[in-house]
């Protein structure tokens, strides 16, 4: 996985999509070096204040606060999400949307902040988010993170619509998608939602919904077996240590780390197949 991204990769694939600062005091180093330090933090999981500044900036008097300032500013402006949406748009033809996987993930949170709640399943405070991947497990969208005391089906239609809106912004249409999802997403409201958008809902049955089983035939058990790619997705995301445990207190900074990780995952798979 990328850690020390080259100047060429950063200047061609990341910086063009980020907000360019034209006001305020000019920094002493090129922005591509700031990006390298941000990616290091994402990959290593180190605290911002523990960044190895000399590794990226030599003997220049650059503080870790400068790195975090740029990351946080870009987060507030939505630049990391814009980066992902534009990257997704530019290379959408290389993704396989014939089958998509929908899954939820709880992340333990060690500090207070937004979107954090107690999860009985995890026996601790967590943040919950939904992820959508293509057939090969490449993450393509995520919902706004929610407090961990909410289950996957909480405001499911609203969360799914927000992910679809992001795909649409990348010129990707949802109609005709074959969607695999586990029993946690088996609600009549969500099935109706998918049907309205011409999404084929291949959702496993929730045994608690026995009265609906006869009216909701499983679309394809063999297709459902392809959900194993979710394990690959989880492994890719777990390679970014800053995503395994949540220390970010703001939702926008936490979600932005994911969008940067999505970009690097996709870039890596593209490089392997080029």
C-alpha positions, 0 to 999 in steps of 0.5 A: 500500500502507498506510504511514501507517495511520489511527488509526481503521483501527488501533483498529478492525482491529488493536489489538482482536486484540493482547494488551493490556499491563496490567502494567509501566510505562505508555508516554506515547503511544497504542498506535495510534502504536506500530503506525504506527511498526511498519508504517513499518518493515515497509514501508520496511525501515529498521532499528528504530534508524533509525525517524523517531521525531519523525514518529510521536511528535513531541517526546515522548522515545520511543525506538525500543526502545519500538517494538521492545519492543512488536513483539517482545512481541506476536511472542512472544505470537503476537499477530500470528498471532492478528490474522491468523487472526481477520481471516481468519475475520471476512472469509473470505467475501470470499476465493475458495478455489475454487482455491488456489496453493501455492508456496515462497520463499527469502529471503536472510538477512544475519544469523545466527539461527534457520531459516537455511541455505546454499542452492545455488540462491541461492548464499548463506544463506537462509530457506525458507517455503511460502505458500498463496494464494486464487484471486486471489493473496491470501496466506492461510497460511504454513509455519514458516520453515525453513533454506534448505538444505532444498528445498520438499518437506522435511517437506511434509506437516507444513508443509501440515498446519500451514497447514491448521490455521491455516485451520481456526482461521479456520473455513475447511475444506480439503475440496474445495480445488483446489490448484495446485503446481509440480513441486517438490511432486510426491511420492507422499506429498504426493499421498496426503496431499491425497487423504486430506484431499479436496484436489484436487492439480493438481501439475505433473509432476516429470520425475524421477518418470517411473515415476509419470506414467501413474498420476497424470493432470494434473487441469487444465492450464487451471486450472494456468495460473492460477498466474500470480497467484503473481507478483502475490502476490510483488509485493505482498509485495515492496512490504514492504521488510522482507520482501525481505531477512531481518535478523530473527534469531528465527523468530517475529519474522520470521514475524510481519512476514508476518502483519502484511503479510497483514493489510494486503494483505487490507485493501487489496484489501477497500478497493478492492472496497468 
